[in-house]
Amino acid sequence: MEKIPKAYFIDIDGTLVKGSSKLSIKDKHSIKNAAKEGAYIILSTGRSIQTVWPIWEQITLKNKYTRYVIANNGSAIWDMEGKKILSENFLDEKTFVDVAEYLYKKGYAFRNSLETNFYCKKNILSKIVSVKKKFKIENDFSKLKYNNDTAKKLGVITSMSKRKVRKISNKLKELFPQLEISITGPGLYIEMNAKGISKGKGAKFLSEKLGFDLKDSVHIGDSMNDFAGFKVVGTKVAMGNGMNLLKKEADIITKSVSKSGVSFAIDELTNNNLKIKTSEKIKQLKL
C-alpha cells in the first residue's frame, strides 16, 4: 500500500478490548485522529450489534467516517448513525436447528447471535462456562428460538483445550459444509455463520457502497475470523496477542491489546505513511 489508508477495519475483542468494554485512551485518540484525516473507521466484529454499541460510542465522531459497523462476522452491516441495517444474512432454519441439536447432544455450550445466555446440558463444561466465564446457562433446549435476531450466527464453547477445539472445529466443518466456521478469541471459541458470510465480504460491501479501494485499506485483528478480512485488504495487521496462524498471514504484527496495539499501528500507518515494503521495522519489534 503506497498511500495513507482510506479505511481501517478493526476487530473488537482481543484487538480493542480485553475482558472489558472500555477502550484505551491511546486507541480512542488514534482512531478519532485517523477519522478526522478522512479515513473510514469500521468496527468489524463477531459481536452482535447490541454489544457493539458501547464500543462504537467511544470512537464515533458522528460523521460518515465512523458510522458503519460490520457485526456478527458480516451477517449484519449497520449504519449506526441512521440506526438502520444495510445488509443481513442468516443461517437457514433447518441448518440452525440441526446444528443446535447436534451441539446440545454433544454437551457443548452454544449461544445464538443475540449473545445472551448459553444453551448447554448440565455437565462440567456448563459449570465452567457459568462459574469461570460468568455466562448465564440455559439447560432447557426447547427455549431456543429461530428468528432474524437469533440466526445470524452461532457461537460455541466445546473445550478448555486449544488442541481439542481445533479438532472439534475440523469435525464441525466436515459435518456442516454449509457453514463458515472459525476459531476466535484465545483459541477456545468457535463461531459459525452461513456459507460465504465473513468479515471480508462485509468489507467488500462497504468499499463498494462508500467508493474506496480495498487495496488502500487496513484490517486489524487477532483471531481466525479476521482471516477473511485479511484476504481482501491491502495491509494486514495482527495483534501481538493474536493467534499464531493469523500472525503468519500478517504484513505487520503490532503491539498487544494491553499495550494499545491498534493505536501503534494506526499512528505508524497514518502519521508516518508507512509502506508495506518498510513495515518490517514494526514486524521485528519485541512485542
LOLUMRO-767944 format. One record per atom (N, C-alpha, C, O, CB): x, y, z. Coordinates in steps of 0.001 Angstrom, whole numbers, plus 500000, padded with zeros to 6 digits. Atoms other than C-alpha are relative to their C-alpha. Glycine has a CB too. Example, Ala and Ser with C-alpha at 12.3 -4.5 7.8 and 13.67 -1.06 7.14 Angstrom:
% LOLUMRO-767944
500890498810500000 512300495500507800 500900501200500000 501936501181500665 499008500027501246 499180498810499940 513670498940507140 499230501090500730 499739502198500899 500414500462498585 
This chain:
% LOLUMRO-767944
500853498808500000 500000500000500000 500883501234500000 501682501423500918 499038500010501226 499125498846500168 501626503233498813 499381501285500547 500045502322500566 500337500180498536 500688498793499562 499057505680500245 499619499893501472 499634498810502058 498753500250499142 500592500025498671 497738506707503638 498688499238499902 497932499464498958 499781501447500564 501205500834500095 494918504215504386 498714500800499844 498519501841500472 499892499132501218 501325499409500190 491436505083503180 499004499450501008 497992500089501294 499500499745498581 500922500612499041 489800502732505693 500740499023500901 501692498361500489 498852499283499269 499514500980499031 490559500705508801 498824499137500432 497825499647500940 500671500696501233 500966500956499470 488539497584509562 500605499431501281 501646498776501239 499663498857498951 499390500309498708 489109496951513264 499130499040500811 497968499328501099 500241501287500793 500657500974499119 488154493895515312 499843500615501398 500472501627501707 500819498660500069 500205499472498647 486958494426518897 500689499145501060 501674499582501654 498512500092500305 499483500814498890 487664491549521312 501391499455499694 501608498808498669 499046498840500299 498619500410500198 491361490864521704 500779500979499148 501983500820498951 500046498643499376 499364498997500856 492084493865519486 499862501396500604 500855502094500810 499388499970498589 500253498716499344 490458496942521026 499779499850501501 500142500736502274 498796500675499373 500270500223498576 489382495470524360 500357498571500384 500404497670499546 498518500289500332 499729501329499462 490261492535526577 499321499893501357 499797500441502352 501539499730500114 500703500222498741 487763491493529217 499245501197500529 498833501206501689 500955499564501016 500771498841499568 486045494873529336 499389500654498770 499552500155497657 500887501010500792 500580499279501130 484162497346527165 500591501399499873 500055502245499157 498481500087500148 499392498676499993 486471500309527745 501277500007499170 502199499236499433 500294500449501435 498820499859500831 488978501331525082 501060500825500715 500751501643501581 499638500638498662 498924499195499435 492358502736525989 499927501414499440 499397501635498351 501379499366499702 499972498603500450 492838506482525720 500793500124498698 500407500871497798 500614500913501092 499171499958501213 495568505913523111 499232499507498786 499275500135497728 501264499163500186 500754500539501130 493336503753520908 498918500969499543 498759501202498345 499376498658500371 501052499045500351 490459506241521043 500583501218499291 500026501695498303 499230500438501255 499368498816500576 492780509134520259 500448499740498557 500181500548497668 501201500433500858 499479500299501333 494421507460517255 498875499724499009 498937500149497855 500946498803500058 501145500290500871 491130506188515844 499306501288499573 499008501469498393 499000499072500712 500691498748500317 489490509606516035 500861500900499121 500341501587498242 499615500737501285 499111499200500843 492537511310514539 499993499504498567 499968500301497629 501421499976500550 500031500572501346 492520508917511588 498701500367499290 498706500692498102 500160498469500060 501298499639500573 488816509593511034 499962501486499629 499398501860498601 498866499670500990 499957498566500299 489416513345511197 500805500285498736 500560501269498038 500596500770501179 499186499853501201 492003512898508447 499326499409498762 499877499460497663 501347499345500208 500761500498501143 489355511240506257 500077498511499752 499746498049498660 500446500682498803 499986501458500124 489881507520506892 498732499427500634 498342499834501728 501274499395500668 501154500681499418 486833505339507431 500471499081501127 501429498326500962 499226499191498916 499729500896498877 486905503594510808 498795499076500124 497707499511500503 500265500798501344 501107500951500047 484792500444510565 500274498856500979 501177498048500760 499797499454498554 499879501125499078 484421498112513524 499538498744499271 498458498726498681 499167500237501310 500299501247500695 484472494564512140 500142498864501006 501257498482501362 500944499787498759 500000500855498819 483495492039514783 499046498813499882 498126498805499065 499639500812501210 500940501112499890 481851488749515609 498856500313500941 497882499563501007 500715498757500468 501023499624499032 479788490538518245 498654500315499336 498585500651498154 500469501198500802 501307499520500431 476079491213517946 499989501513500077 500795502117500785 498862499394500863 500047498543500003 475092494798517279 499657500549501380 500060501661501722 498986500493498976 500373499548498654 473640495033520795 501238500233500866 501276501168501666 499074498971500673 498790499871499184 477092494545522313 501072500871499349 502099501158499965 500570498634500283 499069499100500675 478859496736519739 499762501453500407 500707502241500449 499872499853498484 500345498607499725 477040499946520719 500927500687501011 501418501778500725 498594500067500499 499148499293499027 479076500739523880 501438500198499523 502129501101499996 500016499242501304 498664499822500580 482303500278521890 499959501121498966 500796502023498984 500510498678499353 500116499000501074 481177502335518892 499824501408500562 500368502368500016 498821499659499079 500248498681499414 480004505187521115 501279500668500503 501322501888500660 499009499879501142 498736499444499531 483587505616522339 500879500546498876 501826501291499128 500756498953500757 499126499588501102 485021506197518864 499278500833498941 499924501354498032 500606498782499348 500731499280501040 482260507885516862 500263501501500024 500365502121501083 498522499747500146 499930498553500171 482700511397515514 498666500526499475 498518501711499176 501152500384499038 501326499678500518 479073511332514367 500078500614498606 499409501599498294 499279500953500949 499934499613501409 480059511716510740 500130498742499151 500075497629499674 501192500973499738 500010501155500899 480350509474507691 501184499065500215 501125497896499833 499989500469498571 498799500825499878 483799508210508629 499958499003501148 500775498083501186 501186500876500167 500070500939498869 482770506428511832 498624499362500161 498341498795501216 500372500714501284 501386500397499796 479161505463511206 499694498540499661 498594498070499953 499127500874499192 500310501350500483 479489501920509775 500646498906500851 501762499055501350 500452499853498561 499544501133499197 479858498595511576 499666498691499289 498574498515498748 499357500032501409 500224501374500455 480271495003510427 499871499141501248 500831498998502005 501170499486499057 500260500802498802 478700492768513095 499753498541499634 499531498205498471 498797500561500772 500251501438500193 478244489013513549 500819499415498849 500324498604498067 498516499760499741 499089500493501051 481239488364511259 499495500262498591 499786499491497676 500225498521500172 500490499662501335 479497490031508329 498548499661499764 498001500007498717 500817499312498988 501418500328500156 475985488696508883 499110501225500132 497964501206499683 499589498961501023 500758498764499858 474846492221509766 500930501193499785 501979501290500422 499319500075501393 499236498787500260 476155495528508398 499097501185500307 497990501295499780 500526500048498520 500836498941499450 474906498653510113 500494501401499666 501695501663499595 499913499848501480 499780498560499979 474657502380509598 499588500435501398 498399500558501690 499181500768498855 500292499739498590 474931503307513264 499350501363500212 498476501502501068 501274499910500819 500594498682499861 474099506989512852 498535499985499584 497685500600500228 500773501019499174 501379500099500473 470975506161510872 499192498955500734 497979498848500551 499984499697498542 500625501077499240 470234503255513213 499204499066499089 498052498726499359 499089500578501084 500664500898500938 469434501022510272 500980498955499486 502182499200499386 499395500789498829 499186501094500520 470698497737508922 500074500095498479 499059500292497812 499425498628500435 499788499879501437 472186497813505426 499997498653499302 499636498543498130 501299500709499728 499946501354500569 472644494096504893 499949498991501141 500562499201502187 501292499795499133 500012501058498983 471858490947506853 499819498634499352 499168498498498316 498884500250501031 500063501377500471 472201487204506366 499792499079501189 500184499394502312 501283499614499222 500353500910498919 471011484220508369 500354498554499640 500469498197498467 498507500116500322 499991501434500203 471542480527508837 498570499599499650 497625500100500260 500533499231501271 501359500445500288 468579478789507230 499479499192501190 500262498651501972 499954499156498689 500590500580498791 466150477324509758 500402498551500218 500687498153501347 498501500097499934 499637501416499845 466941473657509057 501437499866500508 501705499089501423 499835499245498656 498606500052499563 470677474216509416 500130500461501446 500823499833502247 500882500863499088 499963499454498636 470179476316512553 499554498947501009 500213498742502029 499103501256500109 500546501005499081 468072473592514201 500902498770500056 501193498260501137 498575499594499573 499154501193500049 470264470689513035 501310500213500768 501738499345501530 500301499623498541 498734499708499327 473465472344514272 499783500138501505 500546499593502302 500635501287499430 500287499808498577 471920473403517582 499729498675500698 500217498441501804 498806500934500179 500288501313499406 470588469901518233 501276499180500154 501469498515501172 498981499231499140 498742500737499936 473991468388517448 500861500514501153 501389499727501939 500763500116498667 499176499400498954 475812470811519743 499470499661501388 500239499370502304 500064501514499822 500607500286498701 473366470225522573 500212498531500390 500542498229501536 498493500335499973 499817501433499723 473570466421522283 501456499678500364 501720498792501177 499570499164498779 498578500222499708 477370466598522336 500417500594501347 501524500345501824 500858500597498893 499685499410498707 477219468560525578 500823501270499913 501443501681500893 500722499012500833 499280498748500175 478772471718524122 499130501172500447 497904501067500482 500434500176498534 500731498776499632 477804475211525272 499965500931498784 501008501239498208 500671500716501239 500111499144501176 476474477442522496 498962501085500225 498082500961501077 499642499174498763 500959498906499918 474597480682522027 499687500532498605 500475500378497672 500540501129500899 500402499458501290 472718482384519221 500573501405499821 501342501879500657 498462500020499875 499373498723500342 473545485719517622 499571501163500883 500132502252500760 499698500334498586 500311498964499022 471837487728520364 501051500060501116 501186501065501815 498616499753500598 498887500102499045 474742486577522579 499572500297501438 500238501037502162 501114500953499597 500433499861498603 472777486429525799 500470498771500774 501637498708501161 498437500166500102 499601501191499253 472782483041527553 500484498883499076 500183498854497883 498839499501500847 499550501203500702 474485479795526534 499012498869500273 498459498765501368 501444499597500442 500793501218499845 472493476606525961 500953498831500188 501899498665499417 499062499766498771 499121501130499728 474079473502527440 499339499055500996 498588499483501871 501363500483500536 500440500970498995 473264470313529297 500700500289501324 501695501013501372 500289498543499534 499324499889498714 474108470140532967 501205499064499992 501049497848500098 499031499662501182 498768500785500024 477719468972532813 501163500868500501 500964502005500929 500288499460498562 498831499265499509 481248470024533743 500230501271499196 500574502310499758 501246499117499946 499786498835500845 481501472379530763 499043501132500349 499442502296500374 499845499622498538 500974498967499652 478317474215531729 500387500698501307 500165501897501472 498593499390500119 499543499399498740 479741474744535218 501171500942499766 501246502014500366 500400498909501002 498847499159500312 482980476119533792 499552501300499340 500006502384499706 500984499250499088 500504498825500722 481136478471531439 499249500929500943 499338502151500830 499083499572498840 500802499214499065 478844479592534250 500845500639501097 500713501830501380 498934499127500624 499241499523498839 481312479911537120 501248500772499595 501456501895500056 500391498830500885 498741499360500359 484653480736535499 499821501095498952 500441502155499041 500975498965499493 500211499026501071 483419482547532394 498883500986500312 498735502014499650 499692499285498709 501065499125499505 480445484070534235 498911500289498959 498407501408498862 500598501301500468 501104499888500936 477901483434531482 498781499269500554 498917498285501282 500396499436498619 501231500662499588 474277482520532106 499785498751499160 499945498781497940 498793500954499875 500245501274500682 473453478894531239 498508499681499995 497833499784501020 500791498857500677 501385500469500130 470077477719529939 500046498513499660 500557498126498609 499209500816498897 499980501450500221 469608473953530271 498820499510499168 498859498400498637 500009499279501326 501208500390500732 466181473880528587 500150500355498521 499959501506498127 498745500693500600 499748499803501431 466922473450524880 498749500484499254 498867501153498228 500502498698499375 501250499624500678 463243473984523955 499801501520499956 498977502008499184 498807499346500702 500148498546499974 463631477700524746 500765500690498867 500611501893498651 500473500539501336 499263499430501125 465956478194521767 499042500279498849 498320499380498418 501135499050499544 500907499612501071 464072480082519045 500776500432498754 501890500951498833 499078501130500470 499425499573501273 464790480707515373 499278501249499522 498057501242499367 499910498871498936 500553498802500619 464262484226514042 501143500861499471 502309500485499592 499127500796501010 498983499146500611 466104487072512327 501031500510500999 502169500796500628 499343501169499324 499078499512498978 467665488183515602 500938498915500518 502068499209500909 499224500582501149 499213501086499405 468934484767516720 500846499221499000 501808498564499397 499086499053500701 499420500930500971 470024483116513458 501122500572499145 501488499969498136 498937499509499109 498900499439500783 472800485395512196 501307499239500229 502186499224499367 500191501473500345 498747500678499654 475477483325513944 499768499081501186 498860499312501985 501121501025500317 499942500814498788 476116480554516463 501428500054500540 502392499967499779 499554498519499717 498696500019499356 478974480733518967 500073498814500941 499107498527501649 500267501319500758 499911501277499293 480274477571520636 501260499899500860 502357500247500422 499969498855499004 498881500390499141 482475476598523588 499936498484500133 498934497943500601 499940500717501420 500003501460500012 483457472942523306 500975499398501003 500766498283501481 500328499500498621 498945500538499137 486547472532525491 500875501153500481 500863502239499901 500856498927499247 499012499038499521 489161474400527505 501394499666499461 502382500273499872 500017500028501537 498750500395500631 491881472719525426 500024500504498558 499143500163497768 500179498461500048 499908499470501355 493002474565522281 500142498877498970 499587498957497874 501181500965499891 499814501126500923 494069471284520685 498672499319499710 498362499008498560 501001498983500579 501302500633500179 490651469737521271 499049500900499211 498264500420498393 499389499653501358 500864499059500734 488914472877519998 500309499946498505 499391499942497685 500185501448500533 499621500102501418 490872472680516727 499468498717499378 498977498720498249 501525500059499845 500489501284500490 489953469017516360 498481500024499820 497967499543498810 500402498874500963 501464499917500077 486263469674517067 499581500944498875 498610500672498169 499407500477501350 500304499063501084 486257472652514686 500109499313498645 499255499508497780 500942501212500055 499837500733501265 487562470437511876 498866499004499790 498398498818498667 501350499266499975 501106500938500096 484880467861512654 498708500723499612 497940500228498787 499817499255501327 501193499213500322 482163470523512532 500015500434498533 498968500473497886 499905501235500919 499889499627501411 483459471653509133 499629498833499085 499039499032498023 501422500477499687 500361501191500778 483077468082507859 498493499739500052 497877499399499042 500763498771500520 501419500291499822 479571467694509275 499087501062499401 497989500757498935 499697499851501458 500851498892500447 478271471119508243 500754500869498980 501149501992499289 499542500862501214 499266499250501025 479954472206504977 499260501249499528 499831502084498828 500277499106498814 500782498822500382 477159474761504507 500261501200500900 499600502232500784 498530499669500023 499690498921499058 478711476892507257 501421500525499830 502316499807499386 499802499517501425 498667499434499827 481654479256507625 500338499833501480 499603500315502342 500069501528499540 499645500301498612 483452478110510792 501413500497500282 502347500214499531 499889498474500285 498682499470499643 486324479879512519 500200499951501510 499240499978502281 500163501446499485 499642499981498583 488142479776515850 500414501421500364 501199502049499655 501148498978500316 499732498623499616 488291483072517703 500486500089501447 500725499083502113 498748500852499813 499556499777498628 489358484646520982 501380499415500219 502220499460499321 499010499395500991 498687500596499722 492299482916522663 500111498574499469 500940497792499934 500270500007501499 499952501322500601 491611479834520546 499041498997500600 499181497794500378 501360499471500101 500924500901499308 488748478412522600 498545500168499567 497678499434500041 500103500217501481 501373499683500384 485639479838520900 499826499772498505 500651500213497705 499641501459500376 500285500284501404 484110478642517627 498788500812499565 497771500839500258 499758498482499772 501119499232500538 481891480884515501 499547499407498677 500362498989497855 500387501479499820 500591500655501165 479522479606512819 499026500950499307 498045501403499897 499282498692500411 500846499137500819 477999481708510037 499541499253498752 500035498168498447 500751501290499611 500426500578501269 476173480972506812 501173500005499023 502039500877499098 498790500778499412 498925500123500969 478453479890503955 500150501287499189 499166501843498702 499745498811499071 499724498815500792 480098482816502217 499921501301500765 500274502358500241 499070500056498873 500107498793499176 479444485253505057 501261500150500839 501679499211501517 498739499947500910 498740499782499277 482563486796506572 500272501496500131 499584502325499536 501182499298499276 499563498610499886 484274489999507598 500505500512498649 500348501690498328 501104500134501072 499512499612501315 485865490019504155 498878500399499061 498996501382498329 500789498879499392 501140499663500849 482523490003502386 499369501306500462 498933502112499641 498957498867500013 500511498740499470 481333492779504684 500850501180499563 500324502248499249 499936499944501511 499088498947500445 484420494819503781 499759500341498530 499764501513498154 501462499570500213 500283499764501423 483686494378500064 498714500787499827 498652501708499011 499905498669499237 501291499305500079 480084495507500572 500170501489500292 499665502333499553 498988499378500986 499855498597499611 481112498718502332 500946500766499075 500736501953498825 500501500090501430 499087499305500912 484000499519499991 499270500395498717 499507501469498165 501223499109499670 500785499681501201 481604499364497045 498990501104500284 498774501985499451 499275498748499481 501000499001499641 478982501420498856 500641501378500195 500081502396499786 499262499575501276 499373498742499629 481432504075500052 501017500494498971 501449501645499029 500667499852501332 499149499577501099 483681504127496984 501479500106500291 502142501020499800 499545501274499531 498549500024499809 487145503285498262 500551498638499594 499828497642499571 500368500317501473 499332501217500451 489642500679497088 500504499215501205 501205499760502058 501169500334499040 499554500821498879 490242497816499482 501521499855500045 502083499560501099 499358498629499923 498539500053499998 493880497821498413 500600501132500839 501738501042501299 500533500071498564 499554498877499176 494143501140500267 499432499925501405 499332500936502100 499606501316499356 500637500198498696 492560499646503396 500825499074500877 501695498342500403 498589499435499828 499276500770498987 493810498003506579 498995499180500809 497923499675501158 500833500939500934 500797500795499054 492354495144508628 500881499674501192 501996499177501033 499444498685499332 499257500272498770 493470494829512260 499207498998500838 498045499243501159 500264501318500805 500712501009499222 492585491690514234 500922499048500728 502145499174500671 499095499222499111 499217500926499180 493677488846516479 499634498534499801 500363497652500256 499835500352501441 500492501380500072 491689485721515528 499760499563498560 499883500358497628 498708499856500805 500149500532501345 490957483475512574 498723500453499300 498592500251498092 500035498511500050 501123499397500714 487608485139511880 500427501303499326 499661501885498558 498826500256500960 499440498834500683 489814488068510810 500711499615498705 501061500487497909 500967500731500921 499256500449501174 491481485958508127 499297500396498704 499949500785497735 500194498486500046 500751499618501200 488694486639505614 500166501483499714 500180501897498555 498512499656500159 499723498581500182 489262490346506204 501399500223499451 501608501098498610 499831500745501314 498623499930500486 492988489858505638 500068499767498485 500866500394497788 500873498969500734 499917500420501398 492304488308502232 499603501091499009 499935501004497827 499130498801499786 500525499019500951 490671491412500766 500652501380500096 500472502206499201 498531500143500203 499429498654499822 492647494401502110 501453500068499533 502089499053499246 499912500422501473 498620499815500425 495979495888501153 501014499776501096 502143499364500831 500174501360499456 499078500129498869 497512495808504635 499369499184501115 498285499515501594 500411501382500526 500503500928498986 497039493018507171 500797500183501283 502013499994501300 500086498525499505 499332499752498718 497815493818510809 499482499023501048 498282498973501317 499779501465500468 500362500932498925 497838491135513520 500453500586501333 501509501210501434 500640498590499768 499643499543498659 497825491960517205 501128499140500563 501264497967500217 498772499960500936 498918500753499365 500836490946519272 499489498824500800 500191497824500948 500805500901500894 500625501083499240 498481488790521355 499166499086499125 498464498215499637 499139500566501099 500846500755500919 496866487306518240 500402498544499844 501455498113500314 500014500650498668 499730501412500266 496665483688517141 501167499863499028 501299500652498093 498744499299499437 498793500171500822 499880482379515572 499683499798498523 500414500285497660 500806498822500506 500376500220501396 498107481247512402 499695501310499295 500011501472498116 498795499072499913 500305498701500598 496885484791511812 501271500821499833 501444501507498826 498981500766500858 498741499247500077 500298486295512550 500813499603498772 501483500439498165 500833499779501268 499254500471501160 501795484147509803 499523500645498704 500276500749497736 499889498500499892 500578499397501203 499477485829507299 500124501523499998 499788502170499006 498537499607499874 499987498545499848 500092489380508549 501179500663499289 502255500080499161 500032500357501464 498918499161500490 502125492113506890 500698500671501173 501908500900501148 499472501053499007 499509499286498832 502535493807510255 499493499308501259 498323498932501334 499558501485499969 500429500456498679 502468492490513818 500218501173500949 501353501580501198 500792498702500473 499921498838499134 501682495356516152 500099499569501461 500256498382501746 498785500909499789 499941500320498576 501753495542519946 498725499287500435 497779499181499655 500213501276500836 501161500738499494 499284493611522101 498869500955500361 499061502169500421 500390499153501225 501162499191499632 495818494816523068 500253500769501292 499798501903501435 498759499114500150 499723499335498721 497061495651526570 500983501161499852 501116501986500756 500549498993500999 499058498915500263 499678497958525012 499506500920498879 500294501610498233 501369499427499638 500617499124501013 497237499750522660 500599499776498617 501021500714497941 500163501470500397 499424500351501302 498438497916519576 499294500643498819 499925500925497801 499979498521499829 500733499338501084 495703499455517433 500524501413499801 500762501840498671 498486500028500297 499470498643500060 496935502944518263 501378500022499353 501665500867498505 500068500607501399 498641500050500534 500514501983517490 499980499805498489 500687500501497761 500800498874500668 500053500286501432 499633500559514076 499422501176499217 499963501549498177 499170498743499741 500618498873500698 497348503448513082 500954501185499933 501077501822498886 498696500411500694 499077498864499989 499897506070514125 501125499809498994 501502500749498294 500580500201501398 498925500270500954 502636504394512092 499510500105498566 500167500710497719 500591498619500245 500509500027501370 500471503875509020 499441501346499563 499615501741498410 498932498940499867 500632498736500363 498618507187509115 500971501165500075 501143501887499093 498814500266500897 499151498828499806 501066509717510514 501329499918499265 501853500924498785 500257500196501456 498702500151500655 504232508264509042 499895499464498583 500908499303497903 500875499091500810 500222500535501348 502677506914505822 500880498774499759 501500498641498705 500285501081498931 499172501203500075 504431503609506479 499524499086498882 498325498832498762 499983499251501337 500342500864501119 504521501339503431 500292498548500350 501111498252501219 500771500414498739 499807501431499759 504316497558503325 501472499626499880 501987498861500696 499161499169499017 498621500413500238 507840497299501968 500962500418501117 502062499877501226 500475500569498693 499145499572498899 509237499118505024 499429499600501356 499939500009502399 500200501500499950 500703500302498755 506896497608507601 500729498998500884 500268498711501988 498635499479499690 499267500957499191 509471495118508840 500469500607501314 500693499882502283 501182499468499227 499560499389498741 510530497641511459 498934499848501084 499245499871502274 500328501489499788 501059500313499027 507162497023513103 500024498495500295 499982498075501452 498587500440499459 500124501441499839 507129493283512500 501124499432500861 500941498399501505 499991499321498640 498861500525499259 510527492831514122 500117500525501415 501035500158502149 501244500308499271 499953499491498620 509755494731517303 499778498888501006 499065497930500709 498954501097500204 500246500937498923 509864492779520540 498714500439500697 498705501423501437 501212499937501001 501320499579499529 506182492910521467 499585499236501240 498498499465501770 498961499812498907 
